[in-house]
Amino acid sequence: MIAVRGKGWIVGALVIAAIAVVLVATRSGTSKDAEGAADAAPATLTPIKGSDVKQVTLSKQAAARLGIKTAPVTARGAKRMVIPYDAVLYAADGSTFTYTSPKPHVFVRAPISVQNIRGDRAVLSAGPPIGTAVVIVGSQELFGTEYEVEED
């Protein structure tokens, strides 16, 4: 039989057991959180009937990570719409488009016709209605997501 002095070893064993339980519980919670995050796709693409456009829906975390920002289409005169120039994107063929946001975390590519550029504003002869939210930060990432382009 081994002689043990005092009851200090019991306290030590209980502290070690408690730390082990906390570590196991923390690791289990992290694993489940990681699995849940993996199950929730950062982006979902939904084809829009009758067009080559896909609606891009981002998870809340993906939108935050990309730093997506929007601004409304404003009026200039009776028939002109104005958007921040940062919302204008150019296709390879020279056509222009922007991403609209009909509701939070949902984005749709929309064609625009730029009449002219005035400083940091683009005056449109055709585009989304006044008041529509257009993406001013993160639109290149949305384009890559819509066309499923991956980073190197």
C-alpha positions, 0 to 999 in steps of 0.5 A: 500500500502506498502512503499518501500524505494529507488530502492535497492530492485529492484537490489536485486530482479534482482540479485536473479532472475539471480542466479536462472536462472544460477542454473536452466541452470546449473542443466539442462545442467548437467542432459542432460550430465548425460543422454548422458553419461548414453546412451553411454555405457562404453563398447560394446561387439561384438562376433567374428564369429567362436570363443568364443572371443568377441571384447571389444570396450571401450568408450574414458572415460572408456579407460581413467578411466581404464588407458589402456596402450599398447606396441608393439610386438617386434622381437627376432631373426627370428621367436620369438616375445617378449612382456612385461610380463605384457601383459601375462594373464593366463587362469584357465586351464594354457593356456596363452593369451594377449589382442591386440588393432587393433585400439584405444579403441578396444581390442581382446583376442589372444592366445599366447605360451610363450617359456620363461620369461626373466626378464620383457619380455615374449618370444613367440613361437606363438602369434600376429605379430610383431608390434601389440599393446598388452595391458600392463595395464588394461588387467584384466579389459578387461577380466572381461568386456569380460566375463561380470564379475561385481565387488562386 
